[in-house]
Amino acid sequence: MAEKKPAPTIKVRDNLLYWKCNQTLQDNSTCGSFNEIKFNQCKDCKSRRGVGDDGTDAYGTKIAKLVSVNNTKGEELWQYNTEE
């Protein structure tokens, strides 16, 4: 039986240190740049962190996916792979 993922949350866990930019570039490739979580703009392609980007730990292991962004409030909903 597959483990149920926790509900999406706005909480940024202590081990969520980086995010991987999965935004599509003009040539239809994917950016793939890793950025510190404290910055919401990609250092390479300059896209804002958005739906579909991955949250990673210090080792680059994917621990979450960004599933929703409320641009009015600036809230981001993260879907973590496992319970805390």
C-alpha positions, 0 to 999 in steps of 0.5 A: 500500500502506498504511503499517503502524502500529507496535505499541502501546507504553507509551512516551510520545513527546516529541511526545505533549503533549496528549490529546483526551478522547473520552469520552461525556457524559450527553447522549450527546455527546463531551467533546472537551476537550484536556488536557496529557498529564501530567494523566490526568483531563479538566479539563472532564468529569473522566473519567479518560483512557481507551481511545479518547482521542487523543494529539496533538502541540503543534498538536492533530494526532492522532498516537496513540490510547489502545488499552488501560489497565491500571488495576492497574498504571496502564499505558497502551498508545498506538497511534502512527500512524507509526514514531518 
